[in-house]
Amino acid sequence: MIQTVDVTTNGYFELELPERYYLQDSVALTARYTIAPGEIVRSALHEFDIMRHGPRVMIESHRNGDMINGRPWLRGVAAIELTPEEQELTGRRERQQFGVSEVLVSVDNGRSFMNARGGAEWRFRLETSEMDPGPVPILVKAVFEDGRTATERFVLIVDTIPPEVMVASPVENSRHAQSLLVHGNAQDEFGIEHLEVSLRPGDKFGYEVPQFIQGLYLDTQVGGATYGSAGIGLSFFDDNVRIQAQAGAAPPGRFTGNVLGGKLLANVVTFPFNYYFGPDWSFFSMALALGANFSYFPMDEEDGLV
């Protein structure tokens, strides 16, 4: 049988054998491609045995040669396909001995292994920030309760370096009528699939925030000298300096009614949780800040905000 298969941008291909081949005990295959008219390159002949029953482990989340970045999950399944004899001799309770003991994943070609989460349905977090850019050999090994194992090998390509784009024309502040010709160049170590050009009306300063301003935030407070207060502010210099305006309501007493004010804070120490508990906590951090709070009490006769 000769069958044509698609090749990915990175040169990987795959073929799913027709069901009729699973009735055979062994199969031999070879791959070939044409690089020029009349010039054919062939691979070596590979022979392998087909086992219709036994342990298996499969990767479902990625295909061989896929590009990855960030922190993707590698997912798959592991199981033992029982023979008809094993199914007859074992009941539901006895089948527990064919369960998955553990799934191990290696990202350094088998030199070391780490445990994946789960069992029959497993997953493993790939930390691309800890890998070198380029092809990474992945080994997945499933160990079953009866001592049997199954291994799957494939390659993923780590691409954590963003592509470079340069616009040669038009130059900034130039004028154009009816049509606009845009040209330049883009490059990436692993190739570029597509490139888009977007046009937006108005001046570019309307689409960006000054660099020294980090972001906008909301702040709430309950208790203390007030029933509660809410504020809105801006953070500067990598979120280390904050200035905000706030309003609240004070209970009856020496100072009562509405409260208006402002707050200035400066971080002294920051505790990034991912440093202590791993990348899964990168969304959370805690900081110790010093500052000053300024409040104005108009001394309204009625409590609460008016």
N, C-alpha and C positions, 0 to 999 in steps of 0.2 A: 504494500500500500504506500502510495506517495501522497502526501497532503501538504498544502501550503498554509503557513501560519503567519500572523502579523508579528513584526518586530518593533519593540518599543524604541523611543528616541535613544535610550542608553544601550541598545543592542541586545536586549533580553527577549526571549520568546518562550511560549509554553504550548503544549499540545495535550489534550485530554484524549486518552485512548478510547476507541469505541468499545462497547460492551462485549463484543464477540471475542476480543483479545483476553478478557478475563477468564475465559473458559480454557485457556492454554496455560501450561505450566511455566513456560519461559518465552521471552520476547527479545529480539535483537533489533536495535535501531541505530540509525546514523542520520546526521543533519548535513545539509549542503546549501550553499547559496552561490549566486552568480555575481561576480564583481565586474565583469566586462564581457562583451559578446564572445562566447566560446570559452570563457575561463571560469571554471567551477572550483570552489573550495569545499572539501568534504571533511567531516569530523571522523574520529576513530569510531569503530563499531563497538557499541556497548550492549552487553547481554545482561539481563536481569531476570530473576524469578518472580512470578506473580503469586502472592499468597492471598487467598480469598477470605481467610479467617486469621485472627490474631490481633495483637496490639497495634494501635495506630494513633498518631497525633497529627493534627492539621492546623494550619494558620489560615484564618478566615478574614482578618482585617487588612492584610497587605498581600500584594503579589510580588514575585521575584523581580528585583530591580526598581521597585518604587522609590521615589524621592521622599525623604522625611525631614522635618525640622520641628522645633518646639519640643513638646513632651507628649508624643502620641502614645496611645495604648496599643500594644500588640495583643490581639485576641485570637483564640482558637478553641478547639475541642480535642479531647482525648478519650479513647474508649477501647475496649476489647471486643472484637466481633467473634462471638462464640460459634463453635462448630455445632452442627445438629446434635452430635453425641453429647457435647458439654451441656447443651440446653436441656436435654432429656435427663441427664444425671444430676443436675443441680436445680434446687428450688430457689424461691425468691431469697430466702435467708442465706443460702450458700453462695449466691451470686455476689455477695458483698466482697468475697475474696478476689473478684475480678475488678474491683473498683480502683480508682486512681489514688495512689499514695501521695505523689507530689509531681509537680511540673517544674523543670529547671530550665533556665534560659542563659545562654552565654553570648556575649557580644564581643568576645576576643578570640573567636575561633576555637573554643573549647578549653582554653587555659584556666578559666574559672567560670563557675555557674552561680546563679542567683535564683531564689525561689519565686515562682509566679503566684499570683493570688488565685484562689479557686481550685477546682479539681477537674471534673469532666468538662466544665466550661471554665477556662482559665484566661487570665489577662496579665500583662506585664507592662510596666511603664518604661518607655525608652527615653532616657535623658540625653538628648542630642548635644546639650551643652558640654557633656563630659566625653564626647566622642570626637575623633578627628574627622574633618570633612572628607568625603569620598566614600567608596564602597566599604561596607561593614558586614562581615560574615556573621550570620545569626544561626545559632544551634538551639533547638528546642528539644528537650528530652523529657518524656513522660515515664514515670516509674509506677508500676502497678502493684497492688497488694500481694499478688502471687510471685513477685520478683521479676516478671518480664518487663522489658523496656521497649520504647519506640522513639526514634529520633527523626527530626526533620531539619534539613539544612537549606538555607537560602541566603540571599544577599539583599540588603537595603543600602541606599545611597544617602548619606547625610549631606544636606545642603543648607548650612546655616549662614552663609555669606550672601547678603542681598546683591542683586545685579546692579551694575553701574549704568546710568543713563545720562547722556549728554546731548543737549539741544544746541545745534550749530546755527540754526536759523528758524524763526526770525530773531533778531537781536532785540534786547529790551528797549522799550519806549519807541519802537518803530511804528509807522503808520501803514495801514493796508486797506484796500478797497476791493469789494466783491469776493475776493478769494485770498486764502492764506496758505502759503506753502511752508510746511514744517518738515525739517529734516535734521538728522543727527545720527547718533549711533548708540547701541546698547550692547553690553556684553555680560556674560555670566560663565562661570567655570564649567557648568553642566548644560549650557544651552538655554535658549529662550523660546518658549512656546508661542507667546503672543505679546503684543505691545499696544497700549491704548493711549490716545491723546484726548484730553478733555479741555474744553474751553468754558470759562466762567465769566460772566459780566462783572464790570466794576474794577476797582483798583485792588491790587494784591494785598494791600494793608488791611482791607476789610475782611480778609480770610485768615488772618494769623494774629496770635496773641504775642505781645512783647516777650522777649526771651526771659526777662527777669521775673515775669509773672508765671507761677507754676500752675495755678488752677483756682477754681471757685469751690467753696465748700459751705456746708450748713452746720450749725452748732446748736444744741439744745441743752438746757440745764433745768433740773427739778430740785426744789428745796433750797435751803440757805436763807438769805435775806429776802427771797421772793418765793411766790408760789411756783414760779417757773419762768424761764426766759428762752427766747430763740434768737439766733443771730445768723448773719450771712457775712462771709469774708473772702479775702483773697490770700493765697499763699505765695511766697516769694522764695527765690534762692533755694531750689530743690526742696521745697516744703519745710524749710527750716525757720522761716519767719512768717507769722500770720497776723493780719490785722482785720478786725471785724466790727460791724455795727450790730447792736442787739436791742431788744425790747422785751419787757416782761411786766409782771404784776406782783405787787407786794401786799402782804396781809396787813390788817389794822395794827397800828402801833405808832412808834415815834416817827417812822417813815412808812407811808402808806400810798396806795394808788399805783398809777403807771410808773414804769421805770424805763428810762432811755439811757443808752451808754455805748461804750466802745471797749475793745480789748486788744492788747498788743502782746503777742507771745513769741518767744524764741526758744527753739529746741536746744536742750543741753546734752541729752543722751537719747539715742534711738536704739530700740531692740527689734531687729528684723527676725521674725519667727522662723523664716526659712533657714537662717544660719544655724539655729539650734534644733529644729524639728524636720528639716528637709524641704525640698522644693514644693511639696504639696501645700505648705503654709506661706508661700510667697505673696499671697493676697493680703496677709495680715501682718501688722507691725504695731509696736507700742513705743511711745516717746515720752520723755520727761522734759517739761518746758517751764521756763520762768518768764514772768511778764507782769503787766499791770492792767487792772480793770477799772474803768471810769464809769460811774453811774450817776444819773441825774434823776431825782425824785421831784416831780412837779407838785406833790402833795395834793392830789385830787381828792375830793371828798368821797367819791365812790371807789370801791375796790375794783380791781380788774382793769383790763384794757378798754379804753373808750376811744 
